Amino acid sequence: MIKTGFGNFAVTLSRQDFADFFDLIKKNTAEQLLSSDLYNKTIVIPTPCEGIKILLSPKELNELFLMLDTADTELRSQELISLFGSH
């Protein structure tokens, strides 16, 4: 399980759920690149929980993307290392 905290929310995700969440954030980040107002919370990120959504500004979305990208790189590195360590 992967525990992720950002701003005022925290989630615990399986590896696959983390990958899906990261893909969703990547997609939304790419769509918001040309936003003119970096600080206005206009981006709504759905969650699997009915009625609960994450509300972010473009700046916050980019910060979340960078954090998840770093975590994803670390997870992939650990997975590769574990492949070599088991032989």
C-alpha positions in Angstrom: 0.0 0.0 0.0 1.1 3.5 -0.8 0.2 6.4 1.5 0.0 9.7 -0.2 -0.6 13.1 1.4 -1.0 16.5 -0.3 -2.4 19.7 1.1 -5.3 18.8 3.2 -6.0 15.3 1.9 -4.4 11.9 2.4 -5.1 8.6 0.7 -3.8 5.0 0.9 -3.7 3.3 -2.5 -2.7 -0.1 -3.8 0.1 0.0 -6.4 -2.4 -0.2 -9.3 -4.7 2.5 -7.7 -1.6 4.7 -7.4 -0.8 4.2 -11.1 -4.4 5.0 -12.1 -4.4 8.1 -9.9 -1.1 9.3 -11.3 -2.4 8.8 -14.8 -5.5 10.9 -14.0 -3.3 13.6 -12.5 -1.0 13.5 -15.6 -3.9 13.9 -17.9 -5.4 16.8 -16.0 -2.0 18.5 -15.7 -1.5 18.3 -19.5 -5.0 19.8 -20.1 -4.3 22.7 -17.7 -0.9 23.9 -19.1 -2.4 27.0 -20.6 -4.4 28.1 -17.6 -4.2 31.9 -17.1 -5.1 31.8 -13.4 -2.6 29.7 -11.5 -4.2 30.2 -8.0 -7.9 29.8 -8.7 -9.2 26.4 -7.5 -11.1 25.4 -10.6 -9.8 21.9 -11.2 -12.0 19.1 -9.9 -10.4 15.6 -9.6 -12.9 12.8 -9.1 -12.3 10.1 -6.5 -13.7 6.6 -6.2 -15.8 7.7 -3.3 -19.2 9.0 -4.4 -19.6 12.7 -3.7 -16.0 13.3 -2.8 -13.8 15.2 -5.2 -10.4 17.0 -4.9 -10.5 20.7 -5.7 -7.1 22.2 -6.9 -5.7 25.2 -8.5 -3.4 24.7 -11.6 -0.4 25.5 -9.4 -1.5 22.9 -6.8 -2.2 20.4 -9.6 1.3 20.9 -11.0 2.8 20.5 -7.5 0.8 17.2 -7.0 2.0 16.0 -10.4 5.6 16.6 -9.6 5.3 14.9 -6.2 3.6 11.8 -7.8 6.1 11.7 -10.6 8.9 11.6 -8.1 7.1 8.9 -6.1 6.4 6.9 -9.3 10.1 7.0 -10.3 11.1 5.8 -6.8 8.6 3.0 -6.9 9.7 1.8 -10.3 13.3 1.9 -9.2 12.5 -0.2 -6.1 10.6 -2.7 -8.2 13.6 -3.0 -10.6 16.1 -3.4 -7.7 13.9 -6.1 -6.2 14.0 -8.0 -9.4 17.8 -8.1 -9.4 18.0 -8.8 -5.6 15.8 -12.0 -5.9 18.3 -13.9 -8.0 
